[in-house]
Amino acid sequence: MERVLFWARYIDDVLMIWQGTTDELESFMRQLNHNTKNIKVTYSYDYTSIPFLDVTLIKDSNGFLQTDIYRKPTATNTYLHATSAHPKHVVKAIPVGQYLRIRRICSSDERFEEQAKLLQKRFKERGYSQRCLKYAYKRAKATSRHQLLHRKKEPIPDDTVRYISDYNDQWDTMRRVIEKHLPILRTDPILQHYIPPRIQMTARRARNLKDILVKMVLHHRVTNSPPFFWNPGILYADY
């Protein structure tokens, strides 16, 4: 273990910096795989770059650490299609989140620009408009990487009032109706102390074809005819 300079683990993925020869590394891995827990470790190593989760760690010519996006060779374009029946704000937020993600991971502007072009191509294949992608790119470009690495999500206040319902194609209309008539309720001298200026709307996933066609609950079958060893004094159910 004296050869291990750094060891980090996320669930079943481990990142390790090894100071030693290749033979010593292979010997160390054989020792890890020789255990009574039936745990087998697969590994890969490189002198200049190595992937860890969705990040590629790169050692540049000056010995400094750089980072870039990593995608598996078998990865496909599985972004949500722009015409999917999801809330509009959810569809619009996906490109923003993905552009901010590559802004956070890419350690240089050159790597960010390269990954942004690839990301734009993937989103266009999924039906996203140029206007939507341009907005997401500009927002990520204007955001400091330092801010993305250190920003913490602000907790939601405990007094937040939520309207929770199943999502449907009239969700935006419902939002406008609530925002329009909410001030009327706030004119009441009693309700104004309990109703905030704005209500947070939360959509639950509505029933889809899978929920309708696939039954996940198994019902036990109770037969009317008693078995051959029926005992009148015992209630019996045949499952």
N, C-alpha and C positions, 0 to 999 in steps of 0.2 A: 504493500500500500504506500510505501514511501515514494513510489514513482508517480502516484496520482497527485497532480497539482491542483486539480479542480474537479468537483463532482456535483452535478445537479440532476435532479430527477423530477419529471412530471408524469405521474401515473406510471406507465410502463416504459417510458422513454427516458434514457439517461444520456447526458452530455458529460464527457470526461476529457480533461487535458492530461496527456500522458507524457512524462519525461523519461524516455528510455528507448531501447531498441525495439524493432518489430518483433523479434523473437521473444523478448520479455513480455510484450503485450499479448502475444498469442498464448504464452504460458500462463499469464494471469487470467485470460478468458477461459482457458481450460480448467483452471482451478475454480472459477465461478460456476462453471457448468457441472462440476463434480460435487453434487450435493444430494441430500436425502429428501429434498422438497420437490423433486422432479421439475425443477425450473431450468429451462434452457435459454441461454442468452445468445442472440445473434448480434453481430456488430459489423461496423465498417469504419475505416479510418482513412485519413488523408493528411498531407502535410500543409496544404494551402487553403482548402475549403471543405466544409462538412455541413450537411443539412441537419437541422434540429427542429422538429415540428413543422411550422410553415416558414421558417427562416433559414437562409443560407449564410453561414458564418464564413467570412473570407479574411485571410491574413494577407495584407498588401505587401508591396516590396519594402516598405519601411517598418514592417513588423506591427502595424496597427490593425485593429479589428474593424472590419466593415461588414455590413449586413445587407441582405437582399431578399426578395421574395423567393420561396421555394415551392414548386409544384411537382407533384409526383408525375412520372412519365405517363402513367395510366389515367391521369386526371382528365375529366371531360368538362364541357361547358354546361354546368347545371344551375346557372343563375335563374332565378324566377323570371318567367317570361313577362314582358311588359303588359300583355293582354290578359294576364291571369286575374281571376275574380277575387282579388285581394283589395283591401282599402287602398285608395289612391296614395295616401301619405306613406303607406308601407312600401309600395312599389317605387315611389320617388326617393325614399330614404335608402334603398339598397345601393345605388351607385354612390351616393354620398358616403356611406359607411365603408365601401370598398376602396374608394379613392383615399379616404382618410387612413385606412389601414395600410396601404402601400406607402403613404406619406410617412407614417410612423415607423414602418419597418425599414425602408430604404434609407441608408445612412448618407447618401449623397443626392444632389439634385439630378445628376446625370442618370443615376439608377432609377430615380422616381419618374423622370420623363420617359425612359424606356419602358418601364412597367405600365405607365399610364396609357401609352399607345396600344400595348397589348390588351389592357383592360377595356379600352374603348372598342376595340375590335370584337371582343367577346360580348360586350353589352349590345352592340349593334346587331350581332347575330341573334340576340334574344329580343329584338324588336324595340329597343329603347331609342328615343329620339335624340338628335344631335343637341337640341336645346337642353334637355335634361342632363346629358353627359357633360356638356360644357359648363353648366352650373356646378355640378359635382366636382369637376376638375378645378375650377377657379376657387371654390371654397377650400379644397384641400391644399392648393398651391398657396393660398393666403394664410394658412394656418401654420404656426410655428411647430416644428417637429419637437422641440423642447417641451412645448405645451402639451402635445399629444402623449409624450412619454411620462409626464408627471401629473396630468390633470386627473382629478378624482371626481367621480359622479356624485353630484349633490343629492343628499337623501330627500325623499318626498316628505313634505310636512304631514304630521299626523292628522291635521284637521282637513286634509284634502277630501272633497266629496266626489265620488265617482258614479257615473252612470254606466252600468254594465248590462250588455245585451248581446244577443247573437248577431253576428254580422249579416247584412243583407244588402241588396242593391240600392236601398234607400238610406244608407248610412249617412251620406253627406247631407241629405235633406233633413234627416233627424237632427243632425248637428246644428244646422242653420235655424231650425225651429226652436231648439233649446236656447241657443244664443240670443234669439230674437225676443223670446218671451220670459227669459230668466229675470230681467230687470223688473218685470211686473211683480214677481213673487218677492223681490227684495224691497218693494214698497210697503209690504206688510210690516207693522211694527214688531211683530213677534218673530216671523220667519227671517227677517233680515239679519238676526243674530246667528242664524244657523246656516244660511245659504251664502256661499262665497260669491264673489263677482263672476267667477268662471268655474264651470264643472268639468272635470276631466272625464272624457268618454273613453271607455274601454270595451273593445269588441271581443267576444268569445267566438271561437271557431264554430260555424254552423254545421249542421249535419250534411255529410257528403254521401256519394254513392257507396263508399265503403261502409259507412255506418248503417246504411239502409240494407245492403245486401249481405253483409257479414255479421253474424251473431257471435259475440264474444262470451255471452253468458250461457252456460250449460244448465238446462233444466232437468232435474231428476224425474224419472218416470215411475209413477206409482201404479202398480197393477191391481186390478180388482179381484183377480182369482188368487186364492191363497196357495202357497207352495205345499208340497206333499208332507212337510213336517210342521204344518200349521198348528200353533198352540193358541187356543181361544183366549188365553189369559195374556198374550203378548201382542202388542200392536206391531205389525211387520210391514215394511215397505221394501219393495224390490227395486234396487238402483241398477 
